[in-house]
Amino acid sequence: MLDAFVAEARIRWGLDPAAGLQIVTPERLTSTPIEPSRPVLVVPLAAFRASEPAEATDEPLPGRHATVASGAIGVLRRLYPADHPVGRIGATEAATIADLDEAALTAPLYLAPVAPELAFASPWALPWIANRLRQPDGCPWDREQTHASLKKHLLEEAYEVYDALDGGATPDLAGELGDLYLQIVLHAQLAAEAGVFDMTDVEEAISRKIVRRHPHVFGDAKVATAGDVNRQWEQIKRAEREDEAASGGADAEVRSALDGISPSMPALAAAQEMQERAAHLGYDWPEIVGIIDKVHEELAELDEAASDAERREEVGDLLLVVTNLARRHGVEAEGALRAAADKFRDRFRRVERMARERNILLRDMTFAELDDLWDAAKAEARAEAANRQAAAGQTSAPKETAR
């Protein structure tokens, strides 16, 4: 029967099985990694097992499961343009993806391949597009790019993702993650052109690493807490570093646990990561009070510093200890400082506005006057925040009915 379906698709719609024909049942559409740029036959399970009832839908495919409540039809509408033609095996009526309903899936369907640049929801669409942009008749800007020229764009997109994370899971975050992913794909494309690696190597490298470092999930190891996972992670990484050194010969140097922390990272984030790695290996204060005492000690040493060089060093030591204090409190130091800077920016702008309303220049005001404006700005900001909270509460609270 399947041979007959393939034969009809070849005659009516020009199917070329050599292009990589995919065959899937409607019952498993949500769990099957369909590639829309390759031809697909959707064949009801009953066509294979006429005497057996259809099986329940499998678990949704990770990566395509966010809107799986829409079922098989929803999956097809995510993968294909609405006007993409659908061939009905054994029927003459023309149809498109937009026409499909659950009843249509009771008969075999043929889905012709989508042009690679239009298979937007495919994981291989972006690598294809990046390759196309780099062709001689592609985009002049993309053809000129190098790993070095793209570095700044990678950082910019990473920071935009970082900012979008404050809003949680939003469509904006999806867009920013896509911008960041493009940078990864572009670097893989450049490397592929040099014959070094491609996206398959990128996927393989990270997948192997994650499986290797989670033996409690993919192996027989046992862990009870997140702390156990962190310690196991560091032990595995240490073994990897030792193996790497051994493979380099007797004179090869064993890498430090702190190796791999990029010097280009923001200083606070890098400092916190260093301290986190050291703590996982047992190098940490037994009690948080020890860190607090160290903060006071560093403040005293800063006060006693006699030169610019000494003050610079002591300020660095103080910041390092404060970062460690943030770590022990479970606070991300980089994010906390950014939030504090945002708060300062908002309040300072209020101070500037209030000074303009009084027709006074900030530079002409005394410290006491500036401090009064700062307090007024704080009070104004808090009042606005309270009003927003009250408004949000009124919006979400159920309305009382009249008695």
C-alpha positions as CSV (number, residue, x, y, z in Angstrom):
1,M,0.0,0.0,0.0
2,L,2.8,2.4,0.8
3,D,4.4,1.7,-2.6
4,A,1.1,2.8,-4.2
5,F,1.1,6.1,-2.2
6,V,4.7,6.8,-3.3
7,A,3.9,6.0,-6.9
8,E,0.9,8.3,-6.9
9,A,3.0,11.1,-5.4
10,R,5.7,10.6,-8.0
11,I,3.2,10.8,-10.9
12,R,1.0,13.6,-9.6
13,W,3.4,15.9,-7.7
14,G,6.8,14.9,-9.0
15,L,8.1,13.3,-5.8
16,D,11.7,12.2,-6.0
17,P,12.3,9.6,-3.2
18,A,16.0,10.2,-3.7
19,A,15.5,13.6,-2.1
20,G,14.9,11.9,1.3
21,L,11.3,11.0,1.6
22,Q,9.9,11.2,5.2
23,I,7.0,9.1,6.3
24,V,5.1,9.9,9.4
25,T,1.7,9.1,10.9
26,P,-0.7,11.8,12.1
27,E,-0.7,10.2,15.5
28,R,3.0,10.9,15.8
29,L,3.3,14.2,14.1
30,T,3.9,16.0,17.4
31,S,6.8,13.7,18.3
32,T,8.5,13.4,14.9
33,P,11.3,15.7,13.8
34,I,9.9,16.5,10.4
35,E,12.2,18.5,8.0
36,P,9.8,20.7,5.9
37,S,12.5,21.2,3.2
38,R,12.3,17.5,2.4
39,P,9.2,15.7,1.0
40,V,6.8,14.1,3.5
41,L,4.1,11.5,3.3
42,V,1.5,11.6,6.1
43,V,0.0,8.2,6.3
44,P,-2.7,7.3,9.0
45,L,-1.6,4.5,11.3
46,A,-4.7,2.6,10.2
47,A,-3.2,2.2,6.7
48,F,-0.4,0.2,8.3
49,R,-2.4,-1.6,11.0
50,A,-5.9,-1.8,9.7
51,S,-7.0,-4.3,12.4
52,E,-5.6,-2.3,15.3
53,P,-6.9,0.9,16.9
54,A,-4.8,4.1,16.4
55,E,-2.2,4.6,19.1
56,A,-2.3,7.7,21.3
57,T,-0.1,10.6,20.4
58,D,3.5,10.3,21.6
59,E,5.2,12.8,23.9
60,P,5.8,16.1,22.1
61,L,9.1,16.6,20.4
62,P,11.4,18.9,22.6
63,G,11.9,22.1,20.8
64,R,8.5,22.0,19.1
65,H,6.4,21.4,22.2
66,A,5.6,24.9,23.4
67,T,2.2,25.0,21.5
68,V,1.6,21.3,21.2
69,A,-1.9,21.7,22.6
70,S,-2.9,22.5,19.0
71,G,-2.0,18.9,18.0
72,A,-0.9,17.6,14.6
73,I,-2.6,20.4,12.7
74,G,-0.8,23.0,14.8
75,V,2.6,21.3,14.1
76,L,2.0,21.4,10.4
77,R,1.0,25.1,10.5
78,R,4.1,25.9,12.4
79,L,6.3,24.1,9.9
80,Y,4.7,25.1,6.6
81,P,3.4,28.4,5.1
82,A,-0.4,28.7,5.2
83,D,-0.6,28.6,1.4
84,H,1.7,25.6,0.9
85,P,-0.1,23.0,-1.3
86,V,-1.2,19.7,0.2
87,G,-1.6,16.6,-2.1
88,R,-4.5,14.3,-1.1
89,I,-3.7,10.7,-2.1
90,G,-6.6,9.1,-3.9
91,A,-8.5,12.4,-4.2
92,T,-8.5,15.2,-6.8
93,E,-9.4,18.2,-4.6
94,A,-6.7,20.8,-4.2
95,A,-5.8,21.9,-0.7
96,T,-3.4,24.0,1.3
97,I,-2.0,23.8,4.9
98,A,-4.6,26.4,5.9
99,D,-7.4,24.1,4.7
100,L,-6.4,21.2,6.9
101,D,-8.4,20.0,9.8
102,E,-8.4,16.8,11.8
103,A,-10.7,15.0,9.4
104,A,-8.2,15.6,6.6
105,L,-5.6,13.6,8.5
106,T,-7.7,10.4,8.2
107,A,-6.5,10.0,4.6
108,P,-2.9,9.9,3.2
109,L,-1.4,13.3,2.4
110,Y,1.7,14.4,0.4
111,L,3.6,17.5,1.4
112,A,6.0,18.8,-1.2
113,P,9.3,20.3,0.1
114,V,9.4,23.9,1.1
115,A,12.1,26.1,-0.4
116,P,14.9,26.1,2.2
117,E,14.7,29.9,2.7
118,L,11.0,29.5,3.5
119,A,11.3,26.6,5.9
120,F,11.5,29.1,8.8
121,A,10.7,26.7,11.6
122,S,13.3,24.1,10.5
123,P,16.5,24.0,12.6
124,W,18.5,23.9,9.3
125,A,16.8,26.9,7.6
126,L,19.2,29.4,9.2
127,P,22.4,27.5,8.4
128,W,21.1,27.3,4.8
129,I,20.3,31.0,4.8
130,A,23.7,31.9,6.2
131,N,25.4,29.8,3.5
132,R,23.3,31.5,0.8
133,L,24.2,35.0,2.1
134,R,27.9,34.1,1.8
135,Q,27.7,33.1,-1.8
136,P,29.3,35.2,-4.6
137,D,25.8,36.5,-5.5
138,G,24.7,36.8,-1.9
139,C,25.0,39.8,0.4
140,P,28.0,42.1,0.1
141,W,28.1,42.8,3.8
142,D,27.9,39.1,4.9
143,R,30.6,38.2,2.4
144,E,33.0,40.7,4.0
145,Q,32.5,39.4,7.6
146,T,35.2,37.5,9.5
147,H,35.3,35.9,12.9
148,A,37.0,39.1,14.2
149,S,34.5,41.5,12.6
150,L,31.6,39.6,14.1
151,K,32.9,39.6,17.7
152,K,31.2,42.9,18.6
153,H,27.9,41.7,17.2
154,L,28.1,38.5,19.3
155,L,28.5,40.6,22.5
156,E,25.8,43.0,21.6
157,E,23.3,40.3,20.9
158,A,24.3,38.4,24.1
159,Y,23.7,41.6,26.2
160,E,20.3,42.1,24.5
161,V,19.3,38.6,25.5
162,Y,20.5,39.3,29.0
163,D,18.3,42.4,29.1
164,A,15.3,40.6,27.7
165,L,15.5,37.9,30.3
166,D,14.2,40.3,32.9
167,G,10.8,40.0,31.2
168,G,10.8,36.3,31.4
169,A,9.4,34.1,28.6
170,T,8.1,36.6,26.1
171,P,8.0,36.9,22.3
172,D,10.7,39.5,22.6
173,L,13.0,37.0,24.3
174,A,12.4,34.6,21.4
175,G,13.4,37.3,18.9
176,E,16.6,38.1,20.9
177,L,17.6,34.5,21.2
178,G,17.2,34.2,17.4
179,D,19.5,37.1,16.9
180,L,22.1,35.5,19.2
181,Y,21.7,32.1,17.4
182,L,22.4,33.8,14.1
183,Q,25.8,34.8,15.4
184,I,26.5,31.2,16.3
185,V,25.4,30.0,12.8
186,L,27.5,32.7,11.1
187,H,30.7,31.7,12.9
188,A,30.0,28.0,12.1
189,Q,29.5,29.0,8.4
190,L,32.9,30.8,8.3
191,A,34.5,27.8,9.9
192,A,32.9,25.4,7.4
193,E,34.2,27.5,4.5
194,A,37.7,27.1,6.0
195,G,37.1,23.4,6.3
196,V,37.5,23.3,10.1
197,F,34.0,22.5,11.4
198,D,30.3,23.2,10.8
199,M,27.0,23.3,12.7
200,T,27.0,19.5,13.0
201,D,30.3,19.7,14.9
202,V,28.9,22.4,17.1
203,E,25.8,20.4,18.0
204,E,27.8,17.2,18.5
205,A,30.4,18.9,20.8
206,I,27.9,20.4,23.2
207,S,25.6,17.4,23.2
208,R,28.5,15.1,24.0
209,K,29.6,17.4,26.8
210,I,26.2,17.7,28.4
211,V,25.6,13.9,28.3
212,R,29.1,13.2,29.7
213,R,28.7,15.7,32.5
214,H,25.2,14.4,33.6
215,P,25.9,10.8,34.5
216,H,23.1,11.0,37.1
217,V,20.7,11.5,34.2
218,F,22.3,9.5,31.3
219,G,24.3,7.0,33.4
220,D,24.3,5.2,36.8
221,A,25.6,8.0,39.1
222,K,23.4,9.1,42.0
223,V,23.0,12.7,43.3
224,A,20.5,14.1,45.8
225,T,20.9,17.9,45.6
226,A,21.9,20.7,43.3
227,G,25.1,21.0,45.4
228,D,25.9,17.3,44.6
229,V,25.4,18.1,40.9
230,N,27.8,21.0,41.1
231,R,30.5,19.0,42.9
232,Q,30.1,16.2,40.4
233,W,30.3,18.7,37.5
234,E,33.6,20.1,38.8
235,Q,35.0,16.6,39.4
236,I,34.2,15.6,35.8
237,K,35.7,18.8,34.5
238,R,38.9,18.2,36.5
239,A,39.2,14.7,35.1
240,E,38.7,16.2,31.6
241,R,41.5,18.7,32.2
242,E,43.8,15.9,33.5
243,D,43.1,13.7,30.5
244,E,43.7,16.6,28.2
245,A,47.1,17.3,29.8
246,A,48.0,13.6,29.7
247,S,47.2,13.4,26.0
248,G,49.6,16.3,25.4
249,G,52.6,14.4,26.8
250,A,54.5,14.3,30.1
251,D,55.4,18.0,30.0
252,A,51.8,19.2,29.3
253,E,50.5,21.4,32.1
254,V,47.3,20.4,33.9
255,R,44.7,23.2,33.4
256,S,43.4,25.1,36.3
257,A,39.7,24.9,37.4
258,L,39.6,28.7,36.6
259,D,40.8,28.2,33.0
260,G,38.1,28.8,30.5
261,I,36.6,31.9,32.2
262,S,36.8,34.5,29.4
263,P,38.9,37.6,30.1
264,S,36.3,39.5,28.0
265,M,33.5,38.7,30.5
266,P,32.3,41.6,32.6
267,A,34.6,41.8,35.6
268,L,31.8,41.2,38.2
269,A,30.5,38.2,36.3
270,A,34.0,36.7,35.9
271,A,34.8,37.3,39.5
272,Q,31.6,35.5,40.7
273,E,32.3,32.6,38.3
274,M,35.8,32.2,39.7
275,Q,34.6,32.2,43.2
276,E,31.8,29.8,42.4
277,R,34.2,27.3,40.8
278,A,36.6,27.6,43.8
279,A,33.7,27.0,46.2
280,H,32.6,23.9,44.4
281,L,36.1,22.5,45.1
282,G,35.8,23.4,48.8
283,Y,37.7,26.7,48.7
284,D,35.1,28.8,50.5
285,W,34.3,30.6,53.8
286,P,32.7,28.2,56.3
287,E,30.3,30.9,57.4
288,I,29.1,34.0,55.7
289,V,30.1,36.1,58.7
290,G,33.7,35.5,57.6
291,I,33.0,37.3,54.3
292,I,31.3,40.2,56.1
293,D,34.3,40.6,58.4
294,K,36.5,40.6,55.3
295,V,34.4,43.4,53.8
296,H,35.2,45.5,56.9
297,E,38.8,44.6,56.7
298,E,39.1,45.6,53.0
299,L,37.3,48.9,53.8
300,A,39.9,49.6,56.5
301,E,42.8,48.8,54.2
302,L,41.3,51.2,51.6
303,D,41.1,53.9,54.2
304,E,44.7,53.4,55.1
305,A,46.0,53.3,51.4
306,A,48.7,55.9,50.9
307,S,48.9,56.1,47.1
308,D,46.7,55.9,44.0
309,A,48.2,52.4,43.2
310,E,47.4,51.1,46.7
311,R,43.9,52.6,46.5
312,R,43.3,51.0,43.1
313,E,44.4,47.6,44.5
314,E,42.3,47.9,47.7
315,V,39.2,48.9,45.7
316,G,39.6,45.8,43.6
317,D,40.0,43.6,46.7
318,L,36.9,45.2,48.2
319,L,34.8,44.6,45.0
320,L,36.0,41.0,44.9
321,V,34.9,40.4,48.5
322,V,31.5,42.1,47.9
323,T,31.0,39.9,44.9
324,N,31.7,36.9,47.0
325,L,29.2,38.1,49.5
326,A,26.6,38.4,46.7
327,R,27.4,34.8,45.7
328,R,26.8,33.5,49.2
329,H,23.5,35.3,49.3
330,G,22.5,33.7,46.0
331,V,22.6,37.1,44.2
332,E,24.0,37.6,40.7
333,A,26.4,40.5,41.3
334,E,26.3,41.6,37.7
335,G,22.6,41.8,37.5
336,A,22.3,43.4,40.9
337,L,24.7,46.2,39.9
338,R,22.9,46.7,36.7
339,A,19.6,47.0,38.6
340,A,21.1,49.5,41.0
341,A,22.5,51.5,38.1
342,D,19.1,51.6,36.5
343,K,17.6,52.8,39.7
344,F,20.3,55.5,40.0
345,R,19.7,56.6,36.4
346,D,15.9,56.9,37.0
347,R,16.3,58.9,40.2
348,F,19.0,61.2,38.8
349,R,16.8,62.0,35.9
350,R,14.1,63.0,38.3
351,V,16.5,65.2,40.2
352,E,17.4,66.9,36.9
353,R,13.8,67.5,36.1
354,M,13.0,68.9,39.5
355,A,16.0,71.2,39.2
356,R,14.7,72.5,35.8
357,E,11.3,73.0,37.3
358,R,12.9,75.2,39.9
359,N,15.0,76.9,37.2
360,I,18.2,75.9,39.1
361,L,21.4,74.4,37.8
362,L,22.6,71.3,39.6
363,R,26.1,72.7,39.8
364,D,24.8,75.8,41.6
365,M,23.1,73.8,44.4
366,T,24.6,72.9,47.7
367,F,25.0,69.2,48.7
368,A,22.1,69.6,51.2
369,E,19.8,70.9,48.5
370,L,20.8,68.1,46.1
371,D,20.2,65.6,48.9
372,D,16.7,67.1,49.4
373,L,16.0,66.7,45.7
374,W,17.3,63.1,45.8
375,D,14.9,62.3,48.7
376,A,12.1,63.9,46.8
377,A,13.0,61.8,43.7
378,K,13.0,58.6,45.8
379,A,9.6,59.5,47.3
380,E,8.2,60.2,43.8
381,A,9.5,56.9,42.4
382,R,8.1,54.9,45.4
383,A,4.7,56.6,45.0
384,E,4.5,55.8,41.3
385,A,5.5,52.2,42.0
386,A,2.8,51.9,44.7
387,N,0.2,53.4,42.3
388,R,1.2,50.9,39.6
389,Q,0.8,48.0,42.1
390,A,-2.5,49.3,43.2
391,A,-3.7,49.6,39.6
392,A,-2.5,46.1,38.8
393,G,-4.3,44.8,41.9
394,Q,-7.6,46.4,40.9
395,T,-7.2,45.1,37.3
396,S,-6.7,41.5,38.4
397,A,-9.1,41.5,41.4
398,P,-12.7,40.3,40.7
399,K,-15.3,43.0,40.5
400,E,-17.8,43.2,43.3
401,T,-21.4,42.9,42.3
402,A,-23.9,45.4,43.6
403,R,-26.1,44.1,46.4
